[in-house]
Amino acid sequence: METTYLKFCLDANHLDELAHKYHQEYINAKPFPHIVFDNFLPETVLENILQEFPDTKAQGWRKFERVTEKN
């Protein structure tokens, strides 16, 4: 992944603005504090991230053996 490109995508000032803008929405979310941002990262960045993870069909992909492991 290109570090300079990622730094451009994750502009600190822009992230700070988002944090202030959505602070109340985040802390009031139910059942726990969270927030969802659509299109937060450019598609090219996401494609590079996905390349770092194994294919879910690959041998050794984590599978749950018991119901309690899913929680």
PyMOL Python script that loads the backbone (N, CA, C, O; Angstrom):
from pymol import cmd

cmd.read_pdbstr("""\
ATOM      1  N   MET A   1       0.847  -1.172   0.000  1.00  0.00           N
ATOM      2  CA  MET A   1       0.000   0.000   0.000  1.00  0.00           C
ATOM      3  C   MET A   1       0.891   1.233   0.000  1.00  0.00           C
ATOM      4  O   MET A   1       1.923   1.268   0.670  1.00  0.00           O
ATOM      5  N   GLU A   2       0.486   2.227  -0.747  1.00  0.00           N
ATOM      6  CA  GLU A   2       1.264   3.450  -0.824  1.00  0.00           C
ATOM      7  C   GLU A   2       1.021   4.303   0.414  1.00  0.00           C
ATOM      8  O   GLU A   2      -0.092   4.776   0.644  1.00  0.00           O
ATOM      9  N   THR A   3       2.060   4.492   1.198  1.00  0.00           N
ATOM     10  CA  THR A   3       1.933   5.238   2.450  1.00  0.00           C
ATOM     11  C   THR A   3       1.498   6.677   2.210  1.00  0.00           C
ATOM     12  O   THR A   3       0.637   7.186   2.928  1.00  0.00           O
ATOM     13  N   THR A   4       2.076   7.340   1.214  1.00  0.00           N
ATOM     14  CA  THR A   4       1.711   8.737   0.969  1.00  0.00           C
ATOM     15  C   THR A   4       0.248   8.850   0.576  1.00  0.00           C
ATOM     16  O   THR A   4      -0.428   9.798   0.977  1.00  0.00           O
ATOM     17  N   TYR A   5      -0.249   7.905  -0.199  1.00  0.00           N
ATOM     18  CA  TYR A   5      -1.657   7.926  -0.611  1.00  0.00           C
ATOM     19  C   TYR A   5      -2.560   7.735   0.593  1.00  0.00           C
ATOM     20  O   TYR A   5      -3.584   8.407   0.717  1.00  0.00           O
ATOM     21  N   LEU A   6      -2.188   6.822   1.483  1.00  0.00           N
ATOM     22  CA  LEU A   6      -2.995   6.569   2.671  1.00  0.00           C
ATOM     23  C   LEU A   6      -3.003   7.793   3.578  1.00  0.00           C
ATOM     24  O   LEU A   6      -4.043   8.131   4.143  1.00  0.00           O
ATOM     25  N   LYS A   7      -1.878   8.455   3.725  1.00  0.00           N
ATOM     26  CA  LYS A   7      -1.839   9.675   4.539  1.00  0.00           C
ATOM     27  C   LYS A   7      -2.779  10.725   3.959  1.00  0.00           C
ATOM     28  O   LYS A   7      -3.441  11.452   4.700  1.00  0.00           O
ATOM     29  N   PHE A   8      -2.835  10.800   2.641  1.00  0.00           N
ATOM     30  CA  PHE A   8      -3.731  11.747   1.987  1.00  0.00           C
ATOM     31  C   PHE A   8      -5.187  11.395   2.280  1.00  0.00           C
ATOM     32  O   PHE A   8      -6.008  12.282   2.517  1.00  0.00           O
ATOM     33  N   CYS A   9      -5.501  10.130   2.264  1.00  0.00           N
ATOM     34  CA  CYS A   9      -6.869   9.675   2.515  1.00  0.00           C
ATOM     35  C   CYS A   9      -7.281   9.876   3.961  1.00  0.00           C
ATOM     36  O   CYS A   9      -8.462  10.069   4.248  1.00  0.00           O
ATOM     37  N   LEU A  10      -6.339   9.833   4.857  1.00  0.00           N
ATOM     38  CA  LEU A  10      -6.629   9.956   6.281  1.00  0.00           C
ATOM     39  C   LEU A  10      -6.147  11.308   6.801  1.00  0.00           C
ATOM     40  O   LEU A  10      -5.356  11.378   7.742  1.00  0.00           O
ATOM     41  N   ASP A  11      -6.625  12.353   6.190  1.00  0.00           N
ATOM     42  CA  ASP A  11      -6.259  13.707   6.573  1.00  0.00           C
ATOM     43  C   ASP A  11      -6.670  13.977   8.015  1.00  0.00           C
ATOM     44  O   ASP A  11      -7.847  13.860   8.358  1.00  0.00           O
ATOM     45  N   ALA A  12      -5.716  14.334   8.853  1.00  0.00           N
ATOM     46  CA  ALA A  12      -5.962  14.525  10.284  1.00  0.00           C
ATOM     47  C   ALA A  12      -6.993  15.618  10.553  1.00  0.00           C
ATOM     48  O   ALA A  12      -7.833  15.466  11.441  1.00  0.00           O
ATOM     49  N   ASN A  13      -6.943  16.698   9.813  1.00  0.00           N
ATOM     50  CA  ASN A  13      -7.914  17.780  10.018  1.00  0.00           C
ATOM     51  C   ASN A  13      -9.326  17.325   9.675  1.00  0.00           C
ATOM     52  O   ASN A  13     -10.277  17.628  10.395  1.00  0.00           O
ATOM     53  N   HIS A  14      -9.454  16.604   8.585  1.00  0.00           N
ATOM     54  CA  HIS A  14     -10.769  16.090   8.184  1.00  0.00           C
ATOM     55  C   HIS A  14     -11.303  15.106   9.224  1.00  0.00           C
ATOM     56  O   HIS A  14     -12.485  15.144   9.566  1.00  0.00           O
ATOM     57  N   LEU A  15     -10.440  14.231   9.724  1.00  0.00           N
ATOM     58  CA  LEU A  15     -10.870  13.267  10.741  1.00  0.00           C
ATOM     59  C   LEU A  15     -11.283  13.975  12.024  1.00  0.00           C
ATOM     60  O   LEU A  15     -12.235  13.561  12.685  1.00  0.00           O
ATOM     61  N   ASP A  16     -10.577  15.033  12.374  1.00  0.00           N
ATOM     62  CA  ASP A  16     -10.936  15.811  13.561  1.00  0.00           C
ATOM     63  C   ASP A  16     -12.305  16.465  13.384  1.00  0.00           C
ATOM     64  O   ASP A  16     -13.107  16.492  14.317  1.00  0.00           O
ATOM     65  N   GLU A  17     -12.570  16.987  12.198  1.00  0.00           N
ATOM     66  CA  GLU A  17     -13.879  17.578  11.902  1.00  0.00           C
ATOM     67  C   GLU A  17     -14.985  16.534  12.022  1.00  0.00           C
ATOM     68  O   GLU A  17     -16.041  16.807  12.593  1.00  0.00           O
ATOM     69  N   LEU A  18     -14.746  15.344  11.487  1.00  0.00           N
ATOM     70  CA  LEU A  18     -15.734  14.265  11.593  1.00  0.00           C
ATOM     71  C   LEU A  18     -15.986  13.891  13.047  1.00  0.00           C
ATOM     72  O   LEU A  18     -17.128  13.659  13.445  1.00  0.00           O
ATOM     73  N   ALA A  19     -14.923  13.833  13.835  1.00  0.00           N
ATOM     74  CA  ALA A  19     -15.058  13.465  15.247  1.00  0.00           C
ATOM     75  C   ALA A  19     -15.936  14.469  15.987  1.00  0.00           C
ATOM     76  O   ALA A  19     -16.799  14.079  16.774  1.00  0.00           O
ATOM     77  N   HIS A  20     -15.723  15.737  15.742  1.00  0.00           N
ATOM     78  CA  HIS A  20     -16.533  16.769  16.406  1.00  0.00           C
ATOM     79  C   HIS A  20     -17.972  16.763  15.893  1.00  0.00           C
ATOM     80  O   HIS A  20     -18.916  16.900  16.671  1.00  0.00           O
ATOM     81  N   LYS A  21     -18.133  16.606  14.589  1.00  0.00           N
ATOM     82  CA  LYS A  21     -19.463  16.647  13.980  1.00  0.00           C
ATOM     83  C   LYS A  21     -20.354  15.504  14.456  1.00  0.00           C
ATOM     84  O   LYS A  21     -21.546  15.702  14.691  1.00  0.00           O
ATOM     85  N   TYR A  22     -19.779  14.307  14.600  1.00  0.00           N
ATOM     86  CA  TYR A  22     -20.580  13.119  14.915  1.00  0.00           C
ATOM     87  C   TYR A  22     -20.422  12.628  16.352  1.00  0.00           C
ATOM     88  O   TYR A  22     -20.828  11.510  16.668  1.00  0.00           O
ATOM     89  N   HIS A  23     -19.844  13.437  17.213  1.00  0.00           N
ATOM     90  CA  HIS A  23     -19.597  13.028  18.596  1.00  0.00           C
ATOM     91  C   HIS A  23     -20.878  12.599  19.315  1.00  0.00           C
ATOM     92  O   HIS A  23     -20.919  11.518  19.903  1.00  0.00           O
ATOM     93  N   GLN A  24     -21.907  13.417  19.275  1.00  0.00           N
ATOM     94  CA  GLN A  24     -23.155  13.091  19.976  1.00  0.00           C
ATOM     95  C   GLN A  24     -23.818  11.846  19.389  1.00  0.00           C
ATOM     96  O   GLN A  24     -24.324  11.003  20.129  1.00  0.00           O
ATOM     97  N   GLU A  25     -23.817  11.732  18.072  1.00  0.00           N
ATOM     98  CA  GLU A  25     -24.393  10.546  17.429  1.00  0.00           C
ATOM     99  C   GLU A  25     -23.654   9.285  17.886  1.00  0.00           C
ATOM    100  O   GLU A  25     -24.274   8.250  18.131  1.00  0.00           O
ATOM    101  N   TYR A  26     -22.340   9.379  17.996  1.00  0.00           N
ATOM    102  CA  TYR A  26     -21.524   8.249  18.438  1.00  0.00           C
ATOM    103  C   TYR A  26     -21.865   7.840  19.868  1.00  0.00           C
ATOM    104  O   TYR A  26     -22.131   6.666  20.123  1.00  0.00           O
ATOM    105  N   ILE A  27     -21.862   8.779  20.795  1.00  0.00           N
ATOM    106  CA  ILE A  27     -22.059   8.415  22.206  1.00  0.00           C
ATOM    107  C   ILE A  27     -23.494   8.010  22.514  1.00  0.00           C
ATOM    108  O   ILE A  27     -23.739   7.314  23.500  1.00  0.00           O
ATOM    109  N   ASN A  28     -24.450   8.435  21.684  1.00  0.00           N
ATOM    110  CA  ASN A  28     -25.852   8.085  21.919  1.00  0.00           C
ATOM    111  C   ASN A  28     -26.308   6.854  21.148  1.00  0.00           C
ATOM    112  O   ASN A  28     -27.456   6.433  21.288  1.00  0.00           O
ATOM    113  N   ALA A  29     -25.439   6.276  20.345  1.00  0.00           N
ATOM    114  CA  ALA A  29     -25.813   5.096  19.555  1.00  0.00           C
ATOM    115  C   ALA A  29     -26.112   3.918  20.468  1.00  0.00           C
ATOM    116  O   ALA A  29     -25.505   3.769  21.529  1.00  0.00           O
ATOM    117  N   LYS A  30     -27.041   3.094  20.053  1.00  0.00           N
ATOM    118  CA  LYS A  30     -27.442   1.912  20.829  1.00  0.00           C
ATOM    119  C   LYS A  30     -27.156   0.652  20.019  1.00  0.00           C
ATOM    120  O   LYS A  30     -27.262   0.694  18.793  1.00  0.00           O
ATOM    121  N   PRO A  31     -26.811  -0.426  20.624  1.00  0.00           N
ATOM    122  CA  PRO A  31     -26.762  -0.719  22.052  1.00  0.00           C
ATOM    123  C   PRO A  31     -25.440  -0.314  22.705  1.00  0.00           C
ATOM    124  O   PRO A  31     -25.266  -0.514  23.907  1.00  0.00           O
ATOM    125  N   PHE A  32     -24.516   0.246  21.946  1.00  0.00           N
ATOM    126  CA  PHE A  32     -23.228   0.695  22.478  1.00  0.00           C
ATOM    127  C   PHE A  32     -22.735   1.840  21.590  1.00  0.00           C
ATOM    128  O   PHE A  32     -23.190   1.963  20.453  1.00  0.00           O
ATOM    129  N   PRO A  33     -21.828   2.671  22.072  1.00  0.00           N
ATOM    130  CA  PRO A  33     -21.324   3.775  21.251  1.00  0.00           C
ATOM    131  C   PRO A  33     -20.646   3.260  19.976  1.00  0.00           C
ATOM    132  O   PRO A  33     -19.709   2.464  20.040  1.00  0.00           O
ATOM    133  N   HIS A  34     -21.124   3.718  18.836  1.00  0.00           N
ATOM    134  CA  HIS A  34     -20.528   3.358  17.550  1.00  0.00           C
ATOM    135  C   HIS A  34     -21.039   4.318  16.481  1.00  0.00           C
ATOM    136  O   HIS A  34     -21.991   5.066  16.701  1.00  0.00           O
ATOM    137  N   ILE A  35     -20.400   4.282  15.346  1.00  0.00           N
ATOM    138  CA  ILE A  35     -20.847   5.094  14.214  1.00  0.00           C
ATOM    139  C   ILE A  35     -20.413   4.404  12.931  1.00  0.00           C
ATOM    140  O   ILE A  35     -19.431   3.662  12.912  1.00  0.00           O
ATOM    141  N   VAL A  36     -21.149   4.654  11.869  1.00  0.00           N
ATOM    142  CA  VAL A  36     -20.851   4.077  10.560  1.00  0.00           C
ATOM    143  C   VAL A  36     -20.682   5.223   9.567  1.00  0.00           C
ATOM    144  O   VAL A  36     -21.526   6.115   9.486  1.00  0.00           O
ATOM    145  N   PHE A  37     -19.596   5.189   8.823  1.00  0.00           N
ATOM    146  CA  PHE A  37     -19.353   6.176   7.776  1.00  0.00           C
ATOM    147  C   PHE A  37     -19.362   5.464   6.433  1.00  0.00           C
ATOM    148  O   PHE A  37     -18.503   4.622   6.174  1.00  0.00           O
ATOM    149  N   ASP A  38     -20.314   5.787   5.585  1.00  0.00           N
ATOM    150  CA  ASP A  38     -20.324   5.247   4.228  1.00  0.00           C
ATOM    151  C   ASP A  38     -19.215   5.916   3.422  1.00  0.00           C
ATOM    152  O   ASP A  38     -18.958   7.111   3.563  1.00  0.00           O
ATOM    153  N   ASN A  39     -18.567   5.123   2.579  1.00  0.00           N
ATOM    154  CA  ASN A  39     -17.522   5.630   1.683  1.00  0.00           C
ATOM    155  C   ASN A  39     -16.417   6.384   2.423  1.00  0.00           C
ATOM    156  O   ASN A  39     -15.930   7.411   1.950  1.00  0.00           O
ATOM    157  N   PHE A  40     -16.032   5.867   3.580  1.00  0.00           N
ATOM    158  CA  PHE A  40     -15.003   6.503   4.403  1.00  0.00           C
ATOM    159  C   PHE A  40     -13.642   6.482   3.714  1.00  0.00           C
ATOM    160  O   PHE A  40     -12.899   7.463   3.765  1.00  0.00           O
ATOM    161  N   LEU A  41     -13.321   5.367   3.073  1.00  0.00           N
ATOM    162  CA  LEU A  41     -12.046   5.233   2.367  1.00  0.00           C
ATOM    163  C   LEU A  41     -12.301   5.059   0.876  1.00  0.00           C
ATOM    164  O   LEU A  41     -13.320   4.486   0.491  1.00  0.00           O
ATOM    165  N   PRO A  42     -11.402   5.537   0.039  1.00  0.00           N
ATOM    166  CA  PRO A  42     -11.531   5.313  -1.398  1.00  0.00           C
ATOM    167  C   PRO A  42     -11.456   3.816  -1.717  1.00  0.00           C
ATOM    168  O   PRO A  42     -10.798   3.049  -1.014  1.00  0.00           O
ATOM    169  N   GLU A  43     -12.135   3.427  -2.772  1.00  0.00           N
ATOM    170  CA  GLU A  43     -12.191   2.017  -3.156  1.00  0.00           C
ATOM    171  C   GLU A  43     -10.804   1.420  -3.382  1.00  0.00           C
ATOM    172  O   GLU A  43     -10.578   0.256  -3.050  1.00  0.00           O
ATOM    173  N   THR A  44      -9.882   2.184  -3.933  1.00  0.00           N
ATOM    174  CA  THR A  44      -8.534   1.654  -4.181  1.00  0.00           C
ATOM    175  C   THR A  44      -7.827   1.300  -2.878  1.00  0.00           C
ATOM    176  O   THR A  44      -7.085   0.319  -2.824  1.00  0.00           O
ATOM    177  N   VAL A  45      -8.048   2.084  -1.833  1.00  0.00           N
ATOM    178  CA  VAL A  45      -7.449   1.783  -0.530  1.00  0.00           C
ATOM    179  C   VAL A  45      -8.058   0.500   0.023  1.00  0.00           C
ATOM    180  O   VAL A  45      -7.341  -0.352   0.548  1.00  0.00           O
ATOM    181  N   LEU A  46      -9.365   0.359  -0.090  1.00  0.00           N
ATOM    182  CA  LEU A  46     -10.032  -0.848   0.399  1.00  0.00           C
ATOM    183  C   LEU A  46      -9.563  -2.092  -0.351  1.00  0.00           C
ATOM    184  O   LEU A  46      -9.389  -3.152   0.250  1.00  0.00           O
ATOM    185  N   GLU A  47      -9.362  -1.967  -1.639  1.00  0.00           N
ATOM    186  CA  GLU A  47      -8.869  -3.108  -2.419  1.00  0.00           C
ATOM    187  C   GLU A  47      -7.498  -3.546  -1.918  1.00  0.00           C
ATOM    188  O   GLU A  47      -7.230  -4.743  -1.815  1.00  0.00           O
ATOM    189  N   ASN A  48      -6.637  -2.597  -1.607  1.00  0.00           N
ATOM    190  CA  ASN A  48      -5.311  -2.928  -1.072  1.00  0.00           C
ATOM    191  C   ASN A  48      -5.416  -3.591   0.292  1.00  0.00           C
ATOM    192  O   ASN A  48      -4.661  -4.517   0.590  1.00  0.00           O
ATOM    193  N   ILE A  49      -6.335  -3.132   1.117  1.00  0.00           N
ATOM    194  CA  ILE A  49      -6.536  -3.733   2.435  1.00  0.00           C
ATOM    195  C   ILE A  49      -7.013  -5.171   2.285  1.00  0.00           C
ATOM    196  O   ILE A  49      -6.514  -6.067   2.966  1.00  0.00           O
ATOM    197  N   LEU A  50      -7.972  -5.395   1.401  1.00  0.00           N
ATOM    198  CA  LEU A  50      -8.505  -6.747   1.200  1.00  0.00           C
ATOM    199  C   LEU A  50      -7.438  -7.724   0.719  1.00  0.00           C
ATOM    200  O   LEU A  50      -7.510  -8.915   1.022  1.00  0.00           O
ATOM    201  N   GLN A  51      -6.462  -7.244  -0.018  1.00  0.00           N
ATOM    202  CA  GLN A  51      -5.378  -8.108  -0.489  1.00  0.00           C
ATOM    203  C   GLN A  51      -4.522  -8.625   0.663  1.00  0.00           C
ATOM    204  O   GLN A  51      -3.825  -9.628   0.512  1.00  0.00           O
ATOM    205  N   GLU A  52      -4.568  -7.957   1.801  1.00  0.00           N
ATOM    206  CA  GLU A  52      -3.784  -8.364   2.966  1.00  0.00           C
ATOM    207  C   GLU A  52      -4.434  -9.503   3.744  1.00  0.00           C
ATOM    208  O   GLU A  52      -3.784 -10.123   4.586  1.00  0.00           O
ATOM    209  N   PHE A  53      -5.695  -9.786   3.477  1.00  0.00           N
ATOM    210  CA  PHE A  53      -6.419 -10.826   4.203  1.00  0.00           C
ATOM    211  C   PHE A  53      -6.584 -12.058   3.327  1.00  0.00           C
ATOM    212  O   PHE A  53      -6.728 -11.940   2.110  1.00  0.00           O
ATOM    213  N   PRO A  54      -6.563 -13.242   3.936  1.00  0.00           N
ATOM    214  CA  PRO A  54      -6.738 -14.458   3.147  1.00  0.00           C
ATOM    215  C   PRO A  54      -8.162 -14.564   2.610  1.00  0.00           C
ATOM    216  O   PRO A  54      -9.106 -14.021   3.185  1.00  0.00           O
ATOM    217  N   ASP A  55      -8.286 -15.268   1.508  1.00  0.00           N
ATOM    218  CA  ASP A  55      -9.601 -15.552   0.935  1.00  0.00           C
ATOM    219  C   ASP A  55     -10.373 -16.422   1.921  1.00  0.00           C
ATOM    220  O   ASP A  55      -9.803 -17.346   2.501  1.00  0.00           O
ATOM    221  N   THR A  56     -11.639 -16.147   2.116  1.00  0.00           N
ATOM    222  CA  THR A  56     -12.436 -16.919   3.079  1.00  0.00           C
ATOM    223  C   THR A  56     -12.571 -18.378   2.676  1.00  0.00           C
ATOM    224  O   THR A  56     -12.925 -19.218   3.503  1.00  0.00           O
ATOM    225  N   LYS A  57     -12.295 -18.689   1.419  1.00  0.00           N
ATOM    226  CA  LYS A  57     -12.359 -20.083   0.961  1.00  0.00           C
ATOM    227  C   LYS A  57     -11.013 -20.792   1.102  1.00  0.00           C
ATOM    228  O   LYS A  57     -10.915 -21.992   0.846  1.00  0.00           O
ATOM    229  N   ALA A  58      -9.986 -20.064   1.503  1.00  0.00           N
ATOM    230  CA  ALA A  58      -8.649 -20.644   1.638  1.00  0.00           C
ATOM    231  C   ALA A  58      -8.587 -21.604   2.819  1.00  0.00           C
ATOM    232  O   ALA A  58      -9.273 -21.427   3.826  1.00  0.00           O
ATOM    233  N   GLN A  59      -7.751 -22.620   2.668  1.00  0.00           N
ATOM    234  CA  GLN A  59      -7.565 -23.582   3.747  1.00  0.00           C
ATOM    235  C   GLN A  59      -7.014 -22.858   4.971  1.00  0.00           C
ATOM    236  O   GLN A  59      -6.139 -21.999   4.860  1.00  0.00           O
ATOM    237  N   GLY A  60      -7.535 -23.215   6.130  1.00  0.00           N
ATOM    238  CA  GLY A  60      -7.069 -22.609   7.359  1.00  0.00           C
ATOM    239  C   GLY A  60      -7.857 -21.380   7.774  1.00  0.00           C
ATOM    240  O   GLY A  60      -7.595 -20.797   8.826  1.00  0.00           O
ATOM    241  N   TRP A  61      -8.823 -20.983   6.951  1.00  0.00           N
ATOM    242  CA  TRP A  61      -9.662 -19.852   7.336  1.00  0.00           C
ATOM    243  C   TRP A  61     -10.393 -20.217   8.607  1.00  0.00           C
ATOM    244  O   TRP A  61     -10.878 -21.340   8.743  1.00  0.00           O
ATOM    245  N   ARG A  62     -10.478 -19.312   9.512  1.00  0.00           N
ATOM    246  CA  ARG A  62     -11.079 -19.579  10.819  1.00  0.00           C
ATOM    247  C   ARG A  62     -12.546 -19.969  10.683  1.00  0.00           C
ATOM    248  O   ARG A  62     -13.338 -19.281  10.039  1.00  0.00           O
ATOM    249  N   LYS A  63     -12.876 -21.076  11.299  1.00  0.00           N
ATOM    250  CA  LYS A  63     -14.262 -21.540  11.348  1.00  0.00           C
ATOM    251  C   LYS A  63     -14.632 -21.746  12.802  1.00  0.00           C
ATOM    252  O   LYS A  63     -13.792 -22.118  13.621  1.00  0.00           O
ATOM    253  N   PHE A  64     -15.873 -21.506  13.112  1.00  0.00           N
ATOM    254  CA  PHE A  64     -16.349 -21.690  14.473  1.00  0.00           C
ATOM    255  C   PHE A  64     -16.750 -23.138  14.686  1.00  0.00           C
ATOM    256  O   PHE A  64     -17.481 -23.719  13.883  1.00  0.00           O
ATOM    257  N   GLU A  65     -16.267 -23.706  15.766  1.00  0.00           N
ATOM    258  CA  GLU A  65     -16.570 -25.091  16.107  1.00  0.00           C
ATOM    259  C   GLU A  65     -17.810 -25.191  16.987  1.00  0.00           C
ATOM    260  O   GLU A  65     -18.586 -26.140  16.879  1.00  0.00           O
ATOM    261  N   ARG A  66     -17.989 -24.201  17.860  1.00  0.00           N
ATOM    262  CA  ARG A  66     -19.100 -24.223  18.816  1.00  0.00           C
ATOM    263  C   ARG A  66     -19.850 -22.902  18.774  1.00  0.00           C
ATOM    264  O   ARG A  66     -19.301 -21.877  18.369  1.00  0.00           O
ATOM    265  N   VAL A  67     -21.090 -22.933  19.190  1.00  0.00           N
ATOM    266  CA  VAL A  67     -21.907 -21.725  19.210  1.00  0.00           C
ATOM    267  C   VAL A  67     -21.277 -20.646  20.083  1.00  0.00           C
ATOM    268  O   VAL A  67     -21.344 -19.466  19.738  1.00  0.00           O
ATOM    269  N   THR A  68     -20.672 -21.019  21.196  1.00  0.00           N
ATOM    270  CA  THR A  68     -20.094 -20.038  22.120  1.00  0.00           C
ATOM    271  C   THR A  68     -18.894 -19.301  21.526  1.00  0.00           C
ATOM    272  O   THR A  68     -18.548 -18.220  22.002  1.00  0.00           O
ATOM    273  N   GLU A  69     -18.263 -19.849  20.514  1.00  0.00           N
ATOM    274  CA  GLU A  69     -17.110 -19.190  19.895  1.00  0.00           C
ATOM    275  C   GLU A  69     -17.526 -18.003  19.030  1.00  0.00           C
ATOM    276  O   GLU A  69     -16.699 -17.146  18.719  1.00  0.00           O
ATOM    277  N   LYS A  70     -18.777 -17.944  18.646  1.00  0.00           N
ATOM    278  CA  LYS A  70     -19.256 -16.859  17.797  1.00  0.00           C
ATOM    279  C   LYS A  70     -19.477 -15.579  18.577  1.00  0.00           C
ATOM    280  O   LYS A  70     -19.564 -14.503  17.985  1.00  0.00           O
ATOM    281  N   ASN A  71     -19.569 -15.675  19.884  1.00  0.00           N
ATOM    282  CA  ASN A  71     -19.850 -14.481  20.690  1.00  0.00           C
ATOM    283  C   ASN A  71     -18.606 -13.842  21.102  1.00  0.00           C
ATOM    284  O   ASN A  71     -18.634 -12.821  21.788  1.00  0.00           O
TER     285      ASN A  71
END
""", "prot")
cmd.dss("prot")
cmd.show_as("cartoon", "prot")
cmd.util.cbc("prot")
cmd.orient("prot")
